[in-house]
Amino acid sequence: MKSGGLPIPSPPPRRHGRPPGPGETRWPTVPEPCFHAAVKIGNVAGGSAAPQVRCRVEEDLDGCAGVLAEVHGCDGYPVDWPERPGAWLSPPALLAAWVAELDGRIAGHVGLARSGAGDAAPGLWSERTGVGVHRTAVISRLFVAPSARGRGLGAALLARAGAEARRRGLHPVLDVVASDTAAAALYERLGWQFLATVEQRWGPDRTVAVRCYAAAPA
């Protein structure tokens, strides 16, 4: 299996990834530059360095795919393992993406994308507020390495993506499979508004319940 022409491990991998390559040049699939510099999340117990969130670069994809494989093996996310993880992490509608680093290794990821036909949350938000779907941005591809959880990385990644959406004049929304109760609990604890649970058809004979959320008004 390859990601961006580079070999990646099939799940489960043996390590979280590697330190990012030199340079902070944005990767080709992002149509606009990322305006946020890396920021520290804060000192945490059990770690030798404070975690930080920074813009994702092309060289990070291999490490991100390794962490994703660990998450898939632990939690079953994504539900269907992608044939090309790098492409799955870089959908055509992607606006920006970030990684969380812990002790120099990639430990988490989040993306921000324009709404698409398969996204339920933008339509629900539009119906509730009267604001067009085009004024929303979807937070997706959010995951944290199992060994790095409990340190605030998920909340920090979510906040970074939400801030970028608002900077662009878009309202952050997201959805999550209903079976992922831990993720739903995180969103609700952070003040995200539950919109509805909808059934999505993921195949001819397969439907999946999805919980949809919108960020609280700024």
Order of alpha helices (4+ residues) and beta strands (2+ residues): beta-beta-beta-beta-alpha-alpha-beta-beta-alpha-beta-alpha-beta-alpha-beta-beta
